[in-house]
Amino acid sequence: MERAVPHAVPLGQIEVFQALQRLHMTIFSQSVSPCGKFLAAGNNYGQIAIFSLSAALSSEAKEESKKPVVTFQAHDGPVYCMVSTDRHLLSAGDGEVKAWLWAEILKKENSLILAGGDCQLHTMDLETGTFTRALRGHTDYIHCLALRERSPEVLSGGEDGTVRLWDLRSAQEVQTIEVYKHEECSRPHNGRWIGCLATDSDWMVCGGGPALTLWHLRSSTPTTVFPMRAPQKHVTFYQDLILSAGQGHCVNQWQLSGELKAQVPGSSPGLLSLSLNQQPAAPECKVLTAAGNSCRVDVFTNLGYRAFSLSF
């Protein structure tokens, strides 16, 4: 798929060229992606631009959110008509109809974000296996990542005691929260490291050395400190609850207000990871699983008890 790049235009004049294009642009056609999250628009230059509706409609939308996430040259002349099927975007120009795979158009989503001991976040193109960029800012080991659902942003937590918010479009750090510097969260005897985090809309929950805490991201304000002494190694949002696990054999269920609703015992002396299977394609397999310091993976068919364990 060719990207729309002007030919034979000096780099210093690209901005002028693009401004003139926009001045004389006509958009002839539109079509929504099968998932409903993206809008395709075709113009008189034969270009198709893909916009993220979910990002543009987000309460945290910025001007950058209203620009295309992908633009490519589809036809030599105007794109007069477009229609979407379950898999394809069909476009019609002067005497030709073309079909584009939505999965290929949105292949930017076929990327993996990794982080670890070199204090950087790396993005990898899963199609080619190549690293495409590195995000630098942490000063120590990165323990955890959390993607935001409605915007192209990722949160990272590290040994340096910070949670950092990154814009994946610009590859820039846009927010830093030094969790350990907030008195209500700080627990110096446990250290400053951030070992787990999760995000839901405008909210984030994180913990590790500092206490497990619910934060309002826009204001960088801690709103709820959960009364759990043991460092937590994994946390996730689930409906109107927060689930956490760490030192100890229980899965903790928290109200957003900070009240401990329940502690459900598992078979491992310590838990390092939780996983929620909520795939709509397999509702009969909707379970919570927990694993840690043993050869067993505990399976919870509801949040009230452990149904059984898988074993290596």
Backbone hydrogen bonds, N-H to C=O, Kabsch-Sander energy under -0.5 kcal/mol:
donor,donor_aa,acceptor,acceptor_aa,energy
4,A,71,T,-0.8
5,V,3,R,-1.2
9,V,6,P,-0.5
13,Q,10,P,-2.1
14,I,11,L,-1.1
17,F,13,Q,-2.5
18,Q,14,I,-2.8
19,A,15,E,-2.1
20,L,16,V,-2.3
21,Q,17,F,-2.2
22,R,18,Q,-2.4
23,L,19,A,-1.9
24,H,20,L,-1.6
25,M,22,R,-1.1
28,F,26,T,-0.7
28,F,42,G,-1.7
29,S,42,G,-1.4
31,S,40,A,-2.1
33,S,38,F,-2.7
36,G,33,S,-1.4
39,L,51,F,-2.4
40,A,31,S,-3.4
41,A,49,A,-2.3
42,G,29,S,-2.5
43,N,47,Q,-2.2
44,N,26,T,-1.6
46,G,43,N,-1.4
48,I,72,F,-2.6
49,A,41,A,-2.7
50,I,70,V,-3.2
51,F,39,L,-3.0
51,F,49,A,-0.5
53,L,37,K,-2.1
53,L,51,F,-0.9
54,S,37,K,-1.2
56,A,52,S,-2.1
57,L,53,L,-2.2
58,S,55,A,-0.7
61,A,58,S,-1.8
65,S,62,K,-0.9
66,K,62,K,-0.5
66,K,63,E,-1.4
67,K,64,E,-1.4
69,V,50,I,-3.1
70,V,50,I,-1.2
72,F,48,I,-2.2
73,Q,2,E,-1.6
74,A,46,G,-2.7
74,A,72,F,-0.7
75,H,46,G,-1.9
79,V,43,N,-2.1
80,Y,78,P,-1.0
80,Y,92,A,-1.7
81,C,92,A,-1.3
83,V,90,L,-2.0
85,T,88,H,-3.0
89,L,100,W,-3.0
90,L,83,V,-3.3
90,L,88,H,-0.5
91,S,98,K,-2.7
92,A,81,C,-2.8
93,G,96,E,-2.7
95,G,93,G,-1.3
98,K,91,S,-3.1
100,W,89,L,-2.5
102,W,87,R,-2.8
105,I,101,L,-2.6
106,L,102,W,-2.6
107,K,104,E,-1.4
109,E,106,L,-2.6
110,N,107,K,-2.1
111,S,109,E,-1.4
112,L,124,M,-2.4
114,L,112,L,-0.5
114,L,122,H,-3.1
116,G,120,Q,-0.7
119,C,116,G,-1.3
121,L,135,L,-2.1
122,H,114,L,-3.3
123,T,133,R,-1.9
124,M,112,L,-2.9
125,D,130,T,-2.9
126,L,110,N,-2.4
126,L,124,M,-0.7
127,E,110,N,-0.5
129,G,125,D,-2.9
130,T,125,D,-0.5
132,T,123,T,-2.9
133,R,123,T,-0.9
135,L,121,L,-3.0
136,R,134,A,-0.6
137,G,119,C,-0.7
138,H,119,C,-0.6
142,I,116,G,-2.2
143,H,141,Y,-0.6
143,H,157,G,-1.9
144,C,157,G,-1.8
146,A,155,L,-2.1
148,R,153,E,-2.5
153,E,151,S,-2.6
154,V,166,W,-1.7
155,L,146,A,-3.0
156,S,164,R,-2.1
157,G,144,C,-2.4
158,G,162,T,-1.6
159,E,141,Y,-3.5
161,G,158,G,-1.6
163,V,177,I,-2.3
164,R,156,S,-2.6
165,L,175,Q,-2.8
166,W,154,V,-2.7
167,D,172,Q,-2.9
168,L,152,P,-2.6
168,L,166,W,-0.7
169,R,152,P,-0.5
171,A,167,D,-1.7
172,Q,167,D,-1.1
174,V,165,L,-3.0
175,Q,165,L,-1.2
177,I,163,V,-2.8
178,E,176,T,-0.5
179,V,161,G,-1.0
179,V,177,I,-1.3
180,Y,161,G,-0.9
181,K,178,E,-1.5
182,H,179,V,-2.0
183,E,181,K,-0.6
185,C,182,H,-1.6
186,S,182,H,-2.1
190,N,187,R,-2.4
191,G,187,R,-0.8
191,G,188,P,-0.6
194,I,158,G,-2.1
195,G,193,W,-0.6
195,G,207,G,-1.8
196,C,207,G,-1.8
198,A,205,V,-2.0
200,D,203,W,-2.3
203,W,200,D,-2.0
204,M,215,W,-2.2
205,V,198,A,-2.4
206,C,213,T,-2.0
207,G,196,C,-2.0
208,G,210,P,-1.6
209,G,193,W,-3.1
211,A,185,C,-2.6
213,T,206,C,-2.7
214,L,224,T,-3.0
215,W,204,M,-3.9
216,H,221,T,-2.9
217,L,202,D,-2.8
217,L,215,W,-0.7
220,S,216,H,-0.9
220,S,217,L,-0.5
221,T,216,H,-1.7
223,T,214,L,-3.0
224,T,214,L,-1.5
226,F,212,L,-2.7
226,F,224,T,-0.6
228,M,226,F,-2.4
233,K,245,A,-2.4
234,H,245,A,-2.0
236,T,243,L,-2.3
238,Y,241,L,-2.6
241,L,238,Y,-2.6
242,I,254,W,-2.0
243,L,236,T,-2.9
244,S,252,N,-2.1
245,A,234,H,-2.2
247,Q,231,P,-1.7
248,G,269,P,-0.7
251,V,264,V,-2.6
252,N,244,S,-2.9
252,N,250,C,-0.6
253,Q,262,A,-2.9
254,W,242,I,-2.9
254,W,252,N,-0.6
255,Q,259,E,-3.1
256,L,240,D,-0.6
258,G,255,Q,-2.0
261,K,253,Q,-2.4
261,K,259,E,-0.8
262,A,253,Q,-1.4
264,V,251,V,-2.5
266,G,249,H,-2.7
271,L,246,G,-2.5
271,L,248,G,-0.8
272,L,291,A,-2.5
273,S,291,A,-2.0
275,S,289,T,-2.2
277,N,275,S,-0.6
277,N,287,V,-2.8
278,Q,276,L,-0.9
282,A,279,Q,-1.6
285,C,282,A,-2.0
286,K,283,P,-1.3
287,V,277,N,-0.5
287,V,285,C,-1.0
288,L,300,F,-2.4
289,T,275,S,-2.7
290,A,298,D,-2.0
291,A,273,S,-2.1
292,G,296,R,-0.6
293,N,270,G,-2.5
294,S,292,G,-2.1
297,V,310,L,-2.7
298,D,290,A,-2.7
298,D,296,R,-0.5
299,V,308,F,-3.2
300,F,288,L,-3.3
301,T,299,V,-0.6
302,N,305,Y,-0.6
305,Y,302,N,-0.7
307,A,299,V,-2.3
307,A,305,Y,-0.6
308,F,299,V,-1.4
310,L,297,V,-3.3
312,F,295,C,-2.0
